[in-house]
Amino acid sequence: MISTRGRYAIRVILDLAEHRSEGFIPLKEIAARQEISKKYLEIIVKDLVAGGLLAGTSGRGGGYRLCREPEDYTIGEILELMEGTLSPVACLADPAYECSRRESCQTLPLWTEYDELVRGFFYGKRITDLMTRESSRE
């Protein structure tokens, strides 16, 4: 299940993408538009900044902005930053994971196919796919 951290992170980046022409956006504006607690968003944007997805500045005129163009953000990278791996089993999440059954595992093809579907879906979706038509014409 995708947590509120992952879902809200997508909403923050989407909000910043739709308002990117305004420069650095104060967190209180994002919180108000998205109807999310500013305190909770502070935790989320800290991780987004640490992960290199957002840039932040404090003081007068401070706030947050995207580090890249909106079309360069995939939903998959946002979710993996906030949630951890999207892989369903340890042997796919970590290539260094040692599993004595890897060669004989009858269920590995099932988990591999599922992993490819999930990764393909989320990494195939970009923030711009979620933007309103009006905002994406800026």
Backbone bond lengths (Angstrom), bond angles and torsions (degrees), N, CA, C in turn:
res aa  C-N    CA-C-N  psi(-1)  N-CA   C-N-CA  omega(-1)  CA-C   N-CA-C  phi
1 M - - - 1.452 - - 1.532 108.39 -
2 I 1.298 115.80 139.37 1.457 121.40 177.15 1.536 107.73 -84.29
3 S 1.330 115.97 127.11 1.467 121.14 -177.27 1.529 111.53 -78.97
4 T 1.328 115.30 173.15 1.466 119.73 176.30 1.526 110.30 -63.43
5 R 1.332 117.98 -31.89 1.480 120.28 177.60 1.530 110.40 -56.86
6 G 1.310 116.24 -48.35 1.461 120.29 -179.82 1.519 112.46 -66.62
7 R 1.317 115.98 -45.29 1.470 120.09 -179.40 1.526 111.31 -65.39
8 Y 1.322 116.98 -42.74 1.466 120.14 -179.66 1.519 111.85 -69.39
9 A 1.318 117.17 -34.03 1.468 120.04 177.19 1.520 110.31 -61.67
10 I 1.318 116.87 -41.06 1.467 120.60 176.60 1.522 109.60 -62.15
11 R 1.322 117.08 -43.63 1.468 120.64 -179.79 1.522 111.82 -64.07
12 V 1.340 117.72 -38.24 1.466 121.04 178.30 1.526 110.00 -63.29
13 I 1.319 116.58 -48.17 1.460 120.05 -178.57 1.524 110.41 -66.05
14 L 1.308 117.13 -38.95 1.466 120.85 176.13 1.530 110.69 -62.24
15 D 1.313 117.30 -44.49 1.464 121.74 178.59 1.530 110.38 -60.26
16 L 1.316 116.66 -45.91 1.469 120.44 179.73 1.529 111.14 -65.45
17 A 1.313 116.78 -35.76 1.466 119.98 177.55 1.524 111.06 -64.91
18 E 1.313 115.87 -41.58 1.463 120.12 -178.89 1.528 112.73 -72.76
19 H 1.333 117.55 -18.23 1.464 121.75 179.98 1.527 111.79 -118.97
20 R 1.309 117.28 22.96 1.472 120.95 -173.93 1.510 113.97 -63.02
21 S 1.304 117.95 -25.62 1.469 120.26 179.89 1.533 112.04 -70.34
22 E 1.338 117.11 -11.33 1.462 121.62 -178.58 1.528 113.13 -89.75
23 G 1.326 118.38 2.21 1.462 121.56 -179.85 1.518 111.89 77.74
24 F 1.328 116.25 -142.61 1.461 120.57 178.58 1.526 109.05 -71.16
25 I 1.313 116.17 129.11 1.471 122.42 -176.65 1.528 108.89 -106.70
26 P 1.332 117.08 124.85 1.471 119.41 176.76 1.529 111.39 -60.98
27 L 1.307 115.95 142.34 1.459 121.59 -178.55 1.525 111.58 -60.39
28 K 1.324 117.17 -33.72 1.475 118.96 -179.23 1.529 111.23 -63.56
29 E 1.340 117.66 -31.42 1.470 120.64 177.75 1.526 110.80 -70.27
30 I 1.327 115.81 -42.46 1.467 120.00 178.02 1.529 109.19 -62.77
31 A 1.327 116.03 -46.55 1.468 121.10 -179.65 1.522 111.12 -58.50
32 A 1.316 117.01 -42.20 1.464 120.71 -179.34 1.526 111.03 -66.81
33 R 1.324 116.50 -46.82 1.476 119.50 -179.10 1.521 111.76 -64.43
34 Q 1.326 116.28 -38.03 1.465 120.53 -175.70 1.531 113.28 -91.04
35 E 1.332 116.04 -6.12 1.464 121.54 -179.54 1.535 110.98 55.89
36 I 1.342 114.39 49.00 1.458 122.73 178.41 1.527 107.02 -126.58
37 S 1.309 116.57 143.01 1.457 121.64 178.68 1.527 110.89 -56.49
38 K 1.338 116.07 131.28 1.466 121.13 178.20 1.523 109.97 -60.80
39 K 1.306 116.95 -39.01 1.468 121.51 -179.59 1.530 110.95 -61.47
40 Y 1.311 116.83 -42.53 1.466 120.44 178.75 1.532 110.11 -68.78
41 L 1.317 116.95 -39.15 1.463 119.82 178.75 1.525 112.23 -64.73
42 E 1.322 117.30 -31.01 1.472 120.14 177.62 1.526 110.69 -58.01
43 I 1.317 117.32 -39.59 1.461 122.21 178.90 1.527 109.99 -67.55
44 I 1.311 116.00 -43.80 1.461 121.42 -177.56 1.527 111.38 -66.43
45 V 1.329 117.64 -47.59 1.474 119.08 -177.62 1.529 111.28 -67.81
46 K 1.321 117.43 -28.92 1.464 119.74 176.18 1.531 109.67 -59.62
47 D 1.323 116.87 -44.26 1.465 121.11 178.03 1.532 111.51 -68.14
48 L 1.322 117.11 -36.69 1.464 120.52 178.94 1.530 111.18 -67.30
49 V 1.318 116.93 -36.29 1.470 121.17 175.97 1.528 109.48 -68.78
50 A 1.333 116.81 -47.83 1.466 121.21 179.81 1.526 111.34 -60.19
51 G 1.321 117.13 -32.54 1.460 122.29 179.42 1.520 113.76 -83.00
52 G 1.334 116.69 -1.17 1.457 120.57 177.06 1.515 115.62 80.57
53 L 1.328 117.14 13.19 1.462 119.48 179.41 1.521 113.05 -89.64
54 L 1.332 116.56 -27.44 1.459 121.76 179.57 1.522 110.47 -126.91
55 A 1.321 114.95 155.60 1.462 121.93 170.46 1.519 106.11 -114.07
56 G 1.312 116.29 141.56 1.453 120.67 179.44 1.510 110.93 -130.61
57 T 1.313 114.70 150.95 1.458 120.83 175.63 1.519 107.84 -141.73
58 S 1.330 116.21 146.71 1.462 119.41 -178.22 1.522 110.21 -107.32
59 G 1.313 114.86 174.39 1.462 120.43 179.53 1.521 112.08 86.87
60 R 1.326 113.94 -169.93 1.465 120.21 -179.30 1.528 109.24 -61.32
61 G 1.321 116.41 132.27 1.461 121.20 -177.53 1.514 112.82 77.30
62 G 1.326 116.09 9.85 1.455 120.69 -177.94 1.511 112.75 -80.37
63 G 1.289 114.20 171.28 1.452 121.16 179.55 1.510 109.90 152.65
64 Y 1.315 115.67 -148.82 1.453 121.66 -175.97 1.518 110.56 -131.95
65 R 1.333 114.31 152.60 1.459 120.92 174.98 1.516 108.03 -149.77
66 L 1.322 115.18 164.17 1.459 120.57 177.34 1.524 110.17 -71.34
67 C 1.317 116.09 150.27 1.467 121.33 175.83 1.527 111.71 -87.83
68 R 1.339 116.03 -20.29 1.462 121.51 -177.32 1.521 109.05 -133.73
69 E 1.290 115.73 177.10 1.467 120.79 174.80 1.534 108.83 -69.84
70 P 1.328 117.56 147.97 1.471 120.25 -178.02 1.528 113.98 -54.11
71 E 1.320 117.37 -37.20 1.469 119.54 -178.05 1.528 112.88 -68.07
72 D 1.328 117.08 -11.52 1.459 121.22 179.54 1.526 113.46 -90.53
73 Y 1.327 117.52 0.03 1.462 121.90 179.31 1.525 109.64 -102.06
74 T 1.345 116.00 124.28 1.461 118.93 173.92 1.525 109.07 -100.82
75 I 1.304 114.82 151.47 1.462 120.27 177.09 1.528 109.30 -62.87
76 G 1.324 117.04 -36.44 1.458 121.29 179.98 1.516 113.21 -59.62
77 E 1.334 117.17 -44.95 1.472 118.49 -178.87 1.526 111.38 -67.03
78 I 1.318 117.19 -34.84 1.463 120.58 178.34 1.526 109.82 -66.75
79 L 1.325 115.96 -47.87 1.465 119.49 -179.48 1.520 112.26 -63.80
80 E 1.323 117.60 -42.27 1.467 118.35 -179.65 1.518 112.02 -67.15
81 L 1.318 117.10 -33.89 1.465 119.31 175.88 1.528 110.55 -63.53
82 M 1.310 116.72 -43.29 1.460 121.15 -174.46 1.539 113.59 -85.65
83 E 1.315 117.13 -32.56 1.468 121.18 -173.09 1.528 113.63 -105.26
84 G 1.316 116.90 -19.77 1.455 119.65 -169.56 1.517 108.27 93.58
85 T 1.297 116.40 -166.49 1.460 120.46 -175.23 1.524 112.46 -59.54
86 L 1.311 115.00 146.85 1.460 121.07 175.26 1.531 110.96 -92.88
87 S 1.323 116.07 -5.72 1.470 120.87 -177.88 1.523 110.84 -66.39
88 P 1.339 116.58 141.92 1.462 120.16 -175.74 1.528 114.96 -79.86
89 V 1.331 117.71 -20.75 1.467 120.62 -178.00 1.518 110.06 -136.89
90 A 1.320 115.84 153.49 1.464 122.30 -174.86 1.523 113.01 -59.15
91 C 1.323 117.89 -37.15 1.460 119.76 -175.99 1.530 112.39 -67.64
92 L 1.313 118.15 -21.40 1.467 121.28 176.10 1.530 111.34 -94.62
93 A 1.312 116.49 -27.60 1.464 120.70 -178.70 1.515 111.84 -72.20
94 D 1.320 116.63 -32.48 1.467 121.39 -175.86 1.521 109.52 -131.98
95 P 1.334 117.78 109.30 1.471 120.41 -179.05 1.533 112.97 -59.85
96 A 1.322 117.46 -24.27 1.462 121.12 180.00 1.531 112.14 -83.56
97 Y 1.331 116.84 -6.16 1.468 120.46 -178.90 1.525 109.42 -62.93
98 E 1.306 116.01 128.32 1.466 122.15 -179.45 1.527 109.62 -94.58
99 C 1.304 115.50 117.55 1.461 120.38 177.58 1.519 107.65 -124.98
100 S 1.301 116.22 121.05 1.465 120.69 -178.39 1.529 112.20 -68.33
101 R 1.302 116.65 -16.84 1.466 120.83 -177.81 1.530 113.43 -99.73
102 R 1.313 117.92 1.16 1.464 120.58 -174.22 1.532 113.03 -49.17
103 E 1.324 116.73 -46.60 1.466 120.41 -176.46 1.530 112.98 -70.71
104 S 1.304 117.16 -27.54 1.464 119.95 -176.61 1.528 113.31 -110.91
105 C 1.300 117.71 3.40 1.478 121.15 -175.44 1.521 111.03 -67.97
106 Q 1.301 115.62 116.68 1.463 120.45 -179.70 1.528 112.28 -77.19
107 T 1.333 117.34 -19.69 1.468 119.66 -178.17 1.529 113.01 -94.03
108 L 1.336 117.56 -12.61 1.463 119.89 -178.27 1.531 113.28 -55.85
109 P 1.324 119.98 -41.32 1.475 118.32 177.70 1.536 113.05 -60.43
110 L 1.314 116.56 -35.64 1.460 120.86 176.94 1.523 110.58 -62.12
111 W 1.351 116.74 -49.59 1.462 121.12 -178.47 1.530 111.07 -67.62
112 T 1.322 116.63 -34.55 1.461 120.32 178.15 1.527 110.44 -65.26
113 E 1.314 117.05 -44.55 1.462 120.82 179.21 1.531 110.69 -63.89
114 Y 1.315 116.46 -43.62 1.467 120.96 178.12 1.532 110.27 -61.05
115 D 1.335 116.45 -45.85 1.466 121.64 179.01 1.526 110.81 -58.94
116 E 1.316 117.35 -44.14 1.466 121.28 179.36 1.529 111.68 -63.85
117 L 1.319 116.66 -38.63 1.470 120.52 178.10 1.531 111.37 -64.51
118 V 1.333 116.25 -48.10 1.466 121.05 -178.21 1.526 110.40 -64.42
119 R 1.330 116.36 -50.01 1.466 120.49 -179.65 1.529 110.68 -62.33
120 G 1.316 116.62 -43.79 1.463 120.28 178.97 1.518 111.80 -60.82
121 F 1.326 115.90 -40.41 1.456 120.28 -179.93 1.526 111.07 -65.79
122 F 1.343 116.99 -56.31 1.460 120.28 -174.63 1.528 113.33 -71.62
123 Y 1.317 117.82 -35.33 1.466 119.31 177.68 1.529 111.55 -80.47
124 G 1.314 116.91 -13.34 1.468 121.41 175.95 1.522 112.90 -86.94
125 K 1.319 116.82 -8.04 1.472 121.93 179.41 1.516 109.03 -104.45
126 R 1.314 115.24 133.83 1.464 121.57 179.58 1.526 109.24 -113.07
127 I 1.315 115.37 158.79 1.468 119.96 177.93 1.524 109.92 -54.80
128 T 1.319 117.03 -38.13 1.470 120.01 -179.59 1.522 112.13 -62.61
129 D 1.327 118.44 -23.22 1.464 120.79 176.30 1.525 111.14 -68.14
130 L 1.326 116.71 -21.79 1.464 121.37 -178.34 1.526 113.10 -98.45
131 M 1.314 116.24 -12.57 1.476 119.91 -176.16 1.516 110.39 -70.88
132 T 1.333 114.79 147.55 1.457 118.96 175.80 1.515 109.01 -68.43
133 R 1.294 116.92 152.98 1.466 120.79 -179.09 1.523 111.98 -58.44
134 E 1.318 116.42 -40.99 1.451 121.15 -179.80 1.530 111.40 -60.39
135 S 1.340 115.94 -46.95 1.471 120.33 -176.68 1.523 111.29 -69.76
136 S 1.319 118.03 -33.04 1.458 119.07 -176.70 1.526 112.40 -76.57
137 R 1.316 118.34 -6.85 1.474 121.78 177.48 1.511 113.13 -89.00
138 E 1.337 117.92 -3.83 1.478 120.69 -177.36 1.504 112.39 -56.68
